[in-house]
């Protein structure tokens, strides 16, 4: 494999023809971010010293928990960035030192976040009064995943490679948490944390079990969703194990969606109207053009699993009370465009389809196949309000003829 720090002229030419970007900035960030591993070692030493002194993490000074949280987050983000870079270089040895734009953006997001966590970890090491929760809401979430369809095979390989080190460190943190002693009344919280870690492990194990030597788009999507979910859960679990007082107010993140193959188009439990507002469903089911539009929507959706995953995330947020289905003042309850999604209103800050939504913002799910037969991309995401009543109705128009 070539030197990623010194790609030759031929490598740069190949990368340019493939639309790839020079990874020199990413390599510099990788080098600087290796301090994350030093911070992790220092944090583990602090954890061991507490245990040796018979002090549990509930009773530890806030600075210790702050140091552990910051070191953990820096470690996970650095690990993900390195795995994605190395996986791309292995898959594309002729362009080592350059990466596709989507990989560049994803790795840059992770590496750029490492510095802030390293800084906070070092502040906690020197200031015994430092409390990271005074400035940040924890547990923090992983930065948004880059949107790309389908997920490149090298991204999947990187996710698989990131699982073992992340999983191992979570297991060690949970063991250390109990070894140091659990205060009276705190065991149920520890049990919930162990359940969270078990959910992550199950998602990762399920993903590994789904792998096949033959490529299949549905299986590929299921593996990707499970691995991402596992890493997101472990990211939270590591922070909670580092600062267990966070468990008092913690509400588990909901799965981004791991659709059952039977719920996908062609499956025994597939419901083509699953995206449609329940209050107006009968109206659309009686509309001949609406029925045709729904059929065409799924016919032209290149990744139905991703669409169902987005809907599953929204449904989970409704169940958790973070968002609510609502009607406008004029009584409208659904978006005017196929598939006629319900309207939602935000109750607590959330992140959906890569967008941060604030309290009382309105939105609707959007899945549109307009003009895809003419080469335009399928649209999947959300559309943000406010919404007003309209008599206009838009059906699916893949051919762009209407």
Secondary structure, 3 states (H helix, E strand, C coil): CCCCCCCCHHHHHHHHHCCCEECHHHHHHHHHHCHHHHHHHHHHHHHHHHHHCCCCCCCCCHHHHHHHHHHHHHHHHHHHHHHHHHHHHHHCHHHCCEECHHHHHHHHHHHHHHHHHHHHHHHHHHCCCCCHHHCCCCCCCCCCCCCCCCCCHHHHHHHHHHHHHHHHHHHHHHHHHHHCCCCCCCHHHHHHHHHHHHHHHHHHHHHHHHCCCCCCHHHHHHHHHHHHHHHHHHHHHHHHHHCHHHHHHCCCCCCCCCCCHHHCCCCCCCCCCCCCCHHHHHHHHCCHHHHHHHHHHHHHCCCHHHHHHHHHHHHHHHHHCCEEECCCCCCCCECCECCCCEEEEECCCEEECCEEECCCCEEEEEEECCCHHHCCCCEEEEEECCCCCCCCCECCCCCCCC
